[in-house]
Amino acid sequence: MDKREYYLSILSRIDSMLTFAETKISFMLAYLGLLLAVLGNQTEEIKYLLQKTSQEIITSTLALLISIIVVILFILYYMGKVLLPKLKFSKRNSMIYFSDISKLSENKYRTDMARLKVGEIEEDLLSQIHAVSSITSDKFKNIHKATIFLGILTVLWLVIIVEIIVFSA
């Protein structure tokens, strides 16, 4: 395997990790939607807690609801950072990065590609590997943070459910 093939295999592996990050965030969004739907179905019970129970329970329910809203905002922030693409990651123009390629006419792109030397192609591949690795790493860091907040949201939701069961009976 020559250097270019090796570089391409690295780039392909990193691209598959990037795809995995996107798939993972899709499942997390579905889970968030499910939690919000279930919580939304509990509105009558929550209204009851806020109207018909003691001041301590009302205060605790309000605190839980405010906490849930704050946690949802953090989840959406970190998920947004995963979903929004980073379109420019290198100071140099690349002959293999889609955004840089799209700025050239087809003829200009073909001409410029034909003029590239083997060393320049390898440099471009190395830059692409570094840039995509950086993007992938950032996405996984944000997925990690969103996952933590999803866990917190799940616990808060369970506390609300327990409150409903205990104090609505």
SEGUMAR-157854 format. One line per 5 residues: their letters; for each residue x, y negated, z negated of C-alpha. Coordinates in pm, 1 decimal. Layout:
// SEGUMAR-157854
A = X,Y,Z | ...
//
This chain:
// SEGUMAR-157854
MDKRE = 0.0,0.0,0.0 | 150.0,-333.9,100.0 | 122.1,-654.5,-103.2 | -177.2,-793.7,83.9 | -373.8,-471.5,42.4
YYLSI = -284.9,-469.8,-326.1 | -393.2,-833.3,-364.3 | -718.3,-760.1,-181.1 | -788.3,-465.0,-411.8 | -734.2,-690.3,-715.7
LSRID = -963.6,-955.3,-567.8 | -1226.7,-692.4,-492.3 | -1213.7,-560.6,-850.3 | -1248.5,-910.9,-994.9 | -1536.8,-984.8,-755.7
SMLTF = -1714.5,-673.9,-884.1 | -1669.4,-798.6,-1243.0 | -1818.9,-1130.4,-1135.3 | -2116.3,-943.6,-989.9 | -2146.6,-746.3,-1314.9
AETKI = -2157.9,-1075.7,-1510.8 | -2441.6,-1198.7,-1290.7 | -2631.5,-871.4,-1338.9 | -2579.4,-884.5,-1713.4 | -2716.7,-1238.1,-1739.2
SFMLA = -3023.1,-1129.5,-1538.0 | -3100.7,-862.2,-1797.5 | -3046.2,-1113.4,-2075.8 | -3289.7,-1355.8,-1912.4 | -3546.7,-1076.2,-1885.5
YLGLL = -3497.0,-993.6,-2254.7 | -3533.8,-1361.5,-2348.0 | -3853.9,-1379.5,-2144.0 | -3987.1,-1070.2,-2318.9 | -3908.8,-1214.2,-2662.9
LAVLG = -4074.3,-1544.5,-2574.3 | -4381.6,-1365.7,-2437.5 | -4416.8,-1158.8,-2753.8 | -4365.1,-1468.4,-2968.1 | -4623.0,-1651.6,-2756.8
NQTEE = -4870.8,-1372.5,-2825.8 | -4826.1,-1438.7,-3197.5 | -4946.4,-1801.5,-3182.9 | -5278.2,-1735.4,-3355.3 | -5107.8,-1557.3,-3641.5
IKYLL = -4848.6,-1835.7,-3670.2 | -5127.6,-2097.5,-3671.5 | -5292.0,-1907.0,-3954.2 | -4966.4,-1912.6,-4153.7 | -4935.6,-2287.6,-4097.9
QKTSQ = -5294.5,-2362.0,-4202.2 | -5413.2,-2107.1,-4455.6 | -5113.9,-2021.1,-4670.5 | -4906.4,-2178.8,-4946.8 | -4673.0,-2473.5,-4897.5
EIITS = -4366.6,-2247.4,-4935.3 | -4480.8,-2018.9,-4652.9 | -4570.6,-2316.7,-4433.4 | -4223.6,-2465.1,-4494.5 | -4050.4,-2135.0,-4423.6
TLALL = -4254.7,-2076.8,-4106.1 | -4177.2,-2428.6,-3979.3 | -3808.0,-2377.3,-4055.7 | -3815.2,-2049.8,-3863.3 | -3993.0,-2209.2,-3565.9
ISIIV = -3744.7,-2498.6,-3556.3 | -3456.3,-2251.1,-3581.6 | -3603.4,-2047.7,-3295.9 | -3628.6,-2357.7,-3076.2 | -3268.3,-2456.5,-3152.2
VILFI = -3142.0,-2104.5,-3083.3 | -3337.0,-2091.1,-2754.1 | -3172.2,-2418.8,-2648.5 | -2827.1,-2270.0,-2718.6 | -2916.5,-1954.8,-2525.0
LYYMG = -3036.7,-2158.1,-2226.9 | -2724.0,-2375.0,-2239.8 | -2485.7,-2077.3,-2229.5 | -2693.4,-1891.6,-1971.5 | -2697.4,-2205.5,-1757.8
KVLLP = -2318.0,-2218.9,-1774.7 | -2309.8,-1863.4,-1641.4 | -2564.8,-1921.6,-1367.8 | -2434.9,-2252.7,-1233.2 | -2156.6,-2183.5,-985.5
KLKFS = -1819.2,-2349.5,-1009.2 | -1763.6,-2452.5,-648.8 | -1415.1,-2599.9,-660.8 | -1149.4,-2432.3,-865.2 | -824.8,-2498.6,-682.6
KRNSM = -655.2,-2819.3,-577.8 | -542.0,-2669.1,-250.1 | -764.5,-2587.5,43.3 | -812.0,-2217.5,95.5 | -862.0,-2024.7,414.7
IYFSD = -1050.9,-1750.0,229.4 | -1271.6,-1952.4,-8.1 | -1621.4,-1988.1,138.9 | -1668.9,-2352.4,40.0 | -1340.8,-2461.8,199.8
ISKLS = -1410.5,-2253.2,509.9 | -1755.9,-2407.3,555.4 | -1603.4,-2755.4,573.2 | -1416.9,-2662.1,892.9 | -1558.4,-2616.0,1239.7
ENKYR = -1541.4,-2261.5,1369.9 | -1269.2,-2351.8,1618.5 | -1060.8,-2534.8,1354.4 | -1093.8,-2239.1,1118.4 | -988.8,-1989.1,1386.5
TDMAR = -693.9,-2205.6,1491.8 | -576.0,-2262.0,1134.0 | -610.6,-1891.8,1048.5 | -410.7,-1791.9,1357.1 | -126.2,-2024.3,1247.8
LKVGE = -98.1,-1883.6,896.5 | 220.0,-1697.2,812.9 | 217.2,-1378.6,606.0 | 358.4,-1563.2,304.0 | 85.7,-1827.7,325.0
IEEDL = -183.6,-1560.5,339.7 | -39.9,-1396.6,28.9 | -24.7,-1733.2,-149.6 | -387.8,-1798.6,-60.5 | -487.7,-1454.0,-188.3
LSQIH = -298.2,-1511.1,-513.9 | -468.5,-1848.6,-561.3 | -806.2,-1688.4,-495.0 | -733.5,-1407.4,-742.9 | -637.6,-1660.5,-1010.0
AVSSI = -939.5,-1883.1,-945.4 | -1194.9,-1601.9,-940.3 | -1037.5,-1452.6,-1253.6 | -1075.3,-1784.8,-1429.8 | -1439.3,-1817.2,-1322.6
TSDKF = -1513.1,-1458.3,-1428.8 | -1347.4,-1509.5,-1766.0 | -1551.5,-1826.3,-1827.7 | -1873.5,-1645.1,-1735.9 | -1803.1,-1359.9,-1977.2
KNIHK = -1717.2,-1602.8,-2259.4 | -2053.2,-1773.6,-2207.1 | -2233.4,-1437.8,-2182.9 | -2075.2,-1344.2,-2515.5 | -2201.7,-1664.9,-2679.0
ATIFL = -2549.4,-1623.9,-2527.5 | -2558.1,-1264.4,-2653.6 | -2481.1,-1377.5,-3007.7 | -2763.8,-1631.3,-2994.3 | -3000.0,-1369.5,-2845.9
GILTV = -2919.5,-1152.1,-3145.8 | -2994.2,-1441.5,-3379.3 | -3320.4,-1507.9,-3193.0 | -3417.7,-1142.4,-3230.1 | -3356.9,-1156.6,-3606.6
LWLVI = -3557.2,-1480.7,-3638.9 | -3840.5,-1325.7,-3438.8 | -3839.2,-1020.2,-3666.4 | -3855.2,-1246.1,-3972.6 | -4159.4,-1422.9,-3824.9
IVEII = -4322.4,-1084.6,-3756.9 | -4257.2,-976.9,-4116.4 | -4402.1,-1306.3,-4241.5 | -4711.8,-1252.5,-4030.0 | -4756.8,-895.7,-4153.4
VFSA = -4698.7,-977.4,-4519.0 | -4891.6,-1304.9,-4548.2 | -5175.9,-1249.7,-4302.1 | -5300.4,-937.0,-4470.7
//
